[in-house]
Amino acid sequence: MTVNPVRQAATNTTSSGSKPAQLRALLTSPNTEFIMEAHDGLSAKIVEEAGFSGIWASGLTISAALGVRDNNEASWTQVLEVLEFMSDASSIPMLVDGDTGYGNFNNVRRVVKKLCQRGIAGICIEDKLFPKTNSFIGDSQPLADIDEFCGKIKAGKDSQDDPDFNIVARIEALISGRGMLEALKRANAYYEAGADALLIHSKQTDGEEILTFVKEWGNRCPVIIVPTTYYETPTEAWRNAGVSMVIWANHNLRASITAMREVSSRIMRDQSLIGVENEIATVKDIFKIAGNAELAEAEKLYLPESGDVTHAIILAASRGIELGDLTADRPKCMVDVRGQPILGRLVDTLNSGGIRDVTVIRGYRKEMVNLPAIEAINNDNYDQTGEAATLACAEERIEGEIVIAYGDTLFRQYVLDVLARADGDVVLVVDALWKERDPVPNSRIRDLVSCSSPFATDFLDEAPITVETIGPNIDEKNIDGEWIGLARFDETGSDALRRLISDMRKDGTLDSATMIDLFCRLQQNGTELSVVYITGHWLDVDNLADLGEAETFL
């Protein structure tokens, strides 16, 4: 193996220092290094996640991702905006494919300064004319004048604000049919002009002329290659030749095109997600790559708390079979309502009310319940147990002040505010306008409530209202409202609920019990159930008619 003595003596600083210094260390490493193509912030994160030490910001793939040709149709400022997202998204150094420098020496000066300001490690400029044409289009393309191109290199080096910023000169003599002598002539001129490395390009399929160039050049400075057409040449050949860096130039974008075509065609053909959902990345994967977990932790540090409620538990284990095909591949709580799942809207309401610690108990198609900033707990026996057993899956979370809600319930923000201000160990939200919710009497099972006092617009806060009876079978003349599936427990109430769950588990009644059963048992044990009245402004999504109403509600 031929090793450049300059590279052999270099200190590898890839684990520390600025991104330009990290790239410089890769270029001067005694080993052949590898960097991978990316074209946006997401792909940059994926390249880093895969373990690469550097990123190739490809002009071809960035242009293609923007939907334009690789002919400088995207301005350098538009490309710069993409590069900024990519640089912010990753901690590894990035070498930018700078085409021909976006113009003359003056354009190179400006773009180098802008790249340095954004912590980008280096730029590669090619010795062709502006606007550039992709190297693989056509048989012969005109090359820039050597002296003019050397002026670009010098202008770039004189303009860099970071002393470790890297300017790579890309030689197109071989790919344009100008021969080896011309390639070596240009290499020497660019090296003398101050280039930190050379990129030698070829579209032959055997890689022989690249190996010849590297041998003739003699490792006077780092050499980078892009084996897109000569990919069958063994990687060991590049190591033995002393190649400094190999760029895998466009494969992430090409892979994504293949995948997107296949998935889009299949969904179009099947008019369903069933065939693809388990074969692609999950939404949770996207949230993980994007860093949602960090945001959730930051919210706990920097957002003010609201009221005394500290966390919420959402029951979302059921399918919702009444919604038919809509829940064939997802639970009811994840059915879309105007662009967002029901559960997402409920979590947003809780977050807006200062409740950011949210536990969701999931069951049917649990992998679909993957919203950011929630803690998910599974009830794998959801189809054999009831609401109380689902709640019991989060027994360790039943402590302090909590809100418990059904995962198919939507309500206005003020409802949560009213609940937070209410007094009582256990407080239930009750809709006094229960009759107006259902134009067809007795068409659904309802959690009806008889209270110590009916709703009145002039009731006094110092006259607390409590539940006398709760359940579906209350004489109509005694009904004061409907429980909406939202309750708050203070520390005393949480302790009582936790003890009750333990007792019901021991006596064998837990698995079949509903939330109403829990409330009735709490009453029997001496816990008072307080009430706050509301007048509408909520709904639960049980069937297709409810779903249509939810569209209007929102």
N, C-alpha and C positions, 0 to 999 in steps of 0.2 A: 504493500500500500504506500502510495506517494503522499507525503504529508508536508504541507507548507510550513516552514520553520516559523514564519510569523504567526500562523494559527497555533502551532504547537506551543508557543511561548505565551499565548494570550491567556488571560485570567477569565474563567467562566463566571459571569455575574448574573446568570439568568434568574437566580433566586432572589436578587436584590437589585437596587438601583432603578433608574428610570427605564421606561420602555425602550427608548433609543439605545440605552446602554445594554439592555437585555438582547436586543437584536444584534448589536455589535458583537456581543459575546457569542451568539449563535454563529454569526458569519466567520468568526475567527476561532471557533472551536476546533480541536483536533479531530473531531468526529464529523461525519456527514449528518447534517440536521435536516428535519422535514417540517414544512409548514403547509397548512391546508386552506383551501379557498373558503371564503365566506362573503356574503353579499348584503347582509343586514345584521341588526343587533341580535336577532334570534339565532341565526346561523353562526355568528361569532361566539355566542355562549356555548353552542353545541360543539364547536371546534375545540374550545378550551376544555369542556367537559370530557371530550374524548381523550384528552391527554396531550394534545399537540402543544409545542412550546411557542408557536407563532402562527400568525394569520396572514394569508395572502388575500388582500382586498382586491379582487379581480375586476378590472374595468369591464370585461365582457359580461360577467354575471351580474354586476351591479346595474349595468345598462339594461340587460335582459329583464331583471327583476322590476325595473322601472317601466318596462314595456317598450323600450326603444332600441335602436341598432347600436352596435359598438363602433360608431363613427363620430364620436363627440357630439351626438345629438342631445345628450344630457350635459348641461353646462357644468363647469368645474365647481361652481358654488352649490349646485344641486347634488353633485357627488360628495362634496365636502359635508353636506348635512347628513348624508347617510353614514359617512365615515365617522362623524362625531358620535352618532348613536352606537356604532360598532365599537369605537374606542371606549366609550363609557360602559358598555355592556361586558367588557372583558378585561382581564388583568394581564394578559400576555401581549407581547409586542406585535405590531401590525405593519407589514410592508405593503404600501399602496401601489397599485398599478396606475401610474400617472400618465399613461398613453405617451404622447409626444411632449408632455409638459404643458398642454393646454394653450400653446402659443409660442411666442419667442422667449428670449432670456428674461424679459420683464415679467411675463406670466409665471415663469418658474420661480423667480424671486418671491413673488407674492404668495404662491401656493405653498412654498416651503415654509414661509413664516406662519401661515395659517395652520399647517400641519403641526408645526412645533408647538403652537399655542394649545393644540388639542391633545398633546401627549402622544402623537402618532410617531412611530419609530423610524420610518423611512419611506422614500418614494423611489420607484423604478420608472425611468423615462427611456423611451425607445428612439432610435435614430432614424425615424421616418418623418414624413411631412405632415403638417396640420392642415385640415382635420385628418386624423389617423384612419386607416382601414385595417380591419382585423387581419392578422398575418396569414390566416388560413383561407383567405378569399383571394383568388387569382394566383397566377404563377410568378409574377414579378412586380414589385412595387418600388417606386422611387425612394431613395434614401436621402437623408439630410446631408448637407455639406459637413465634412468632418470638423472644420474649424468653427462653423456655426453651432454645431452640437456641443463641442467642447466649451463654447461660451455659455451654453445653458448649464453645463455641469459646474463651471466656475461660479456662475451667478448664484446657483443654488447653494453651493458650499459657503459662499460669502454671506448668504442671507440667513443661514440656520442659526436660531437662537440657542439651541442645545448642541454642545460640542460633540455629542455622541450621535446626533441625527445622521442617518445613512442615506446616501444617494447612490443608487444602483444604475449603471448604464447598460441598457439592453441593446445588444448587437443583432441587427436583422440582415446582415450580409449573407449568411448561409441560406436563410429562408427565402431571400430575394434572388438567389442564384448568382451572387457576386463572387462566391468562391472563398476558399480558406485564407488565401493571402490577404484579401480585402478584410476579412473578419479579424485577422491578427493585427493588421495595420490599424484598424479602428480600435481594437482593444488596447493597444499600446497608447494611442492618442488619448483615449478616455481615461485610462489609468493615470497618465501624466497630468491630465486636467484636474484630477482630484477625486475621481470616482472611488467610492469605498468598496465596491464590488462590481463584477460584470455578470450579466445574464446573457448567455449564449443560446440562441433559439434555432430550432431546426424542425422541419416537417417530414424529414425522412423517417422511415419506420424501423430502421435497424440500429439507430443511435451511433453508428460508426463515426460520422463526421463530428459528433459532439465529443466522443472519446479522443479523436485526433486533435481537436482544438485544445482540449484540456491538457493533453500531453505536450503540444507545441507551446502552449502558454506557460507551462512550467510553474504554476502556482505562484505567480508574482503578486497576485491579490486574490481574494475569494472569488470563486466562480459558482454561479447559480444556474440550474437547469430546470426545464419544464417538460418532462417526458410524456406529454399528452399523446403524441403520435407514435413514439417509440417505447410504449409502456411495457412491451414484452422483454426488453433488455433487463436482465436481472439487476436488482438493486445493488447487489454486491459489486457489480462492475463499476458503479459510480463511487462506491466506497474505495475500491482499489485504485481508482484513478485520482482520488483526492478531491472529488467534488465537494464543495463547502455546504451547499444547500440544495434540496430538491423541493420543488413546488408542485403540489397536487392542485391543479389550476382551476378546475371548473366542475368538479364532480358532485359537490353538494347541490348546486343548482340543477344539474342534469338529473340527479336522483330524485329531487323534489318534483321535477316536471313529470317523470315517469309515474311517481306515486299519485300526484294530483290528477293526472289524466285517468288513471285506473279507477281511483275513488269517485271522481266526478261522473265518469261514464257508468259506473256500477249503480250509483245512486240515481242517476237519470233513468237507467233501464229498469231498476227494481222499484223506484219510487218509495224507497224504504231505507232505513239505516241499519236494519238487522244484519245484513250481510257484511257490513264493513266496520261496525262499531267496535268489535273485539279484535280487529286487525290493525288498528291505527293507534297512535298515541292518544292518551286520555286528556281531557281538559285539565285534569289535575297535573299532568306532566307539563302543560303550558304554564300553569301557575307556578310550578316549582322552578322551571327555567327562568321565568320572568322575575322571580324573587318576591312573590307575594308574602311568604312567611316572614321575611325581614320587615316588610311594611306592617304586618300585624303586630310584631314585637315593638316596632317604633311607635305605633299608635298607642300602645299601653304606656309608653314613656312620655309622649308629648301631647296627646289629646286630653282635655279635661274630662274628669268623671262627672256624670250627671246623676244626681239623686243618690239613693242608698243601694239601688239594685246593682249587683256586681256581675251576675252571669245569668244565662238563660239555658233552658233545656227544651229542645224541640222534638216532638214525637213525629217521626216521618218514616215509619217502617212499612206502611201498607202500600199495596199496589194502586188501589182506586179502580177496581174492576168496572165500576159504573161508567168510566170514561172510555171504555171499549179499546179500540186499536191505539188510541193515544198513549195508553200505558202498557202496550205490548212489549216495548223495549225500554221503558223508563218508569219509575214510580210517579205517583200523582204529584208529589211535591216538586218534581222536575219538569212538569208539563209547562210549555212556554205560554206566557201571557204577554202579548205585546213586546216581544223581543227579550224577555227575561223569565226564567223559571219562577214559579210561585214561591219556592223556598228562598230564592235570591231576593225577591221583593220583601219577604218577611224579615230576612237577616238585615237588609238595608234599613228597614224601619227600626229594628232593635238597635242597630249601630247608631242611627241618628238620635235615638233616645239615650245614648251613653252606654248601652249594653254591648260591649265588644267581645266579651268572653262567651262564646256561643257553642254549645254542645248539641249536635244533631244525632239522634238515634235512628239509624237506617236499617233496612231489611231487604225488601224486594229490590232487585237490581241495584244492590248497594254501591257498586262501582260507579254508578251514574251520579251519586250524590257526592260531588267532589268540588264544592264551592271553596274559594279561598277564605282564609281567616275563620274557619270553623274547626272544631274538634269532632271527628266522627267516631261514634261507637256503634257496634253492630249488634242487632238482634237477629241471629241466624235462625231462630225458631219463630220468626214473625208470622208464619202461616199457621202456627199451632197455638199461638198465645194472643192475649189481648193487650190493651193499652197499659194496664198496670205492670205487666211483665216487661213491656217495652221500656217504660219509665225506670223499672228496676235495673235495667242494664247500665244505667248511669247512676246507680245508688251512691257511688263514691263522690259524685258531683252534687248530691243533694245536701248542701250545707250552706250556712249563712243565708244571705238574701238571694232568692232566685225567682225568675219568671219561668213558668211552664206554659208552652203553647203547642197547639196542633200545627203540623207542617203544611196544612192546606188552608190556613186562615190568613186573610188579609184585613187590615184595619188601618184607619187613619192615625197619623202620628199622635194626635192629641189624646187618643185612647190610652196609649202607653204613658203619657204624661200624667193623666188622671190616676192611673193605677199606681204610679210611683209615689204619688202624694197621699194615697189612702192609708188609713190606719188599720191594723189588724194583723194577727198572726198568719191568717190565710185570707186572701182577698180575691173574690171572683168578679170578673167583669160581666155584667148582665145587661142585655138589650131590652129596654122597656117596650120598644115597638116591635115585639116579637110577631104579632099578628100580620104586620105589613110585609114581612119577609117572604111569605108563602101564599101566593094567590089561590092555591088549591089546598084547602084545610087537610091536615093530617097526611100530607103526601110524603113526608119524610120523618125519620126518627129525630127528635129534638131533645136537647138537654134543658128541660123546662125547670123553672125555679119559682117557689113560693117563698116570699120574704116577710120579714117582720113589719115592713111598711111598703106600700106601693110607691112607684115613682111619682114625684111631685116636683114641679118647677121651683117651688119655694121651700123645699126641705132644707133644714139647717144642718150644718156640718157637725154640730155637737150632738145630733141625734143619730147615732150609728144604726145602720141597717144590716141585718143578718139573715142568713138563709134558714128557713124553717124546714123546707122539703126540696129535694132536687131529684129529677128523674123524668122519664118520658111520659109517665102516667099520672098526671096531676089533673084534678078536676078543673075545667076551664075557668070557673069563677074564682079559683084560688091562684091562678097563674099570674105572676107579676113580671115575668120576663124569661129570656132564654140565655143560658150561659154560652158565651161565644168561643169557648176553647182557649181562654187566656186567664191565667191566675198568677198571683204573687204570693210567695211564702217568705216570712221573715225568719230569723234564726230559730225562734221557738217553733214556728210552723214547720220548718225543714226538719228539725229534730223529731217532731211528732210524725211527720210523713216517713222518715227513715225507719223509725221504730215500727210503724204500721206495716211497711213493706216486709220487714224481717218477720213480723208475726204472721203475715199472710203466707209467706213462703213456708213457714213451719206448719201452718194448719192446712196447707194445700189449696188455698183459694186464690193464690196470686195469679196463676196462669190464665184463668178465665175472667179475671176482673177487669172492669172498665175504670176510667177516671171517675165516673159517677159513683161507682162502688167504693173507690178510695175516699171520696168526699163523705159519703154516708158513714163509712167506718170511722173516719176522723171525728164526725159529729158524735157518734156513739161513744167514742173514747174521751169526749169532753172538749174537743177543739171547736171553737166557734168559727164559723165561716162568715166573713164579712162580705159586703156587696158594694160595688160602685156601679151606678146605672149609667148607661149611655143610651142614645136614641138613634140607632142605625149606625151608618158609617163603617160597616164591616161586612164581610161575607166569607163563607167557606165554600170551597170548590168540591162538590160531591159528584156532579154529573155535567153533561154537555150544556145544559141550560145555565148552570152556575158559571161555566167557563165563558159563555157568551156574556153573562152579566159582569164577569170580572173584566172583560175587555172595556165595557162601558165604565165600570167603577174606576178604572185607572186612567 
